[in-house]
Amino acid sequence: MKAITILEPWASLIACGAKQIETRNWSTKYRGRIAIHAGKETKRAFYSLPIITALGVSCVSEHWLNIRLGSVIAITNLVDCLQVRGTSSLKICNEQRVAAILENNMRVMGNELEFGDYTHGRYAWILANVRRIEPVPAKGRQRLWEWEAPSGDHC
């Protein structure tokens, strides 16, 4: 099965269903099941309020992170890969909001926008049907890589 290594907290945001788009500076033609591997590093962004809220306070403890770092933590489907065309400012309920515009004219707003890098020219990997699994230790790699799921009920 294909896998991708994603740094925390973004891997966990995908695993808990709060992040349904992964942004990358490269495209892929691959579509299908993909394992989400939580890299061994975390970013300071883990402590931002939208991320803490999305994950739930209990998920933020160092113990919770250490268990999952360097492990496959979810299986999802990569259903599309769309280029970011730019941003726009929208007025919704008398409030100005920023949205990223994808090549199919899909608008990305709110937490999803905060959870990715929607710079013009990057790619939005659209994910669906995420399923969290018990963490399975694995060595991560760059780009897409092959992960052999252990036998059993993981996937």
Secondary structure by P-SEA (a helix, b strand, c coil): cbbbbbccaaaaaaaaccccbbbbccccccccbbbbbbccccccccccaaaaaaaccccccaaaaaaccccccccccccbbbbbcbbbbbbcccbbbbbbbcccccccccaaaaacccccccccccccccccccbbbbbbbccbbbbbccccccc
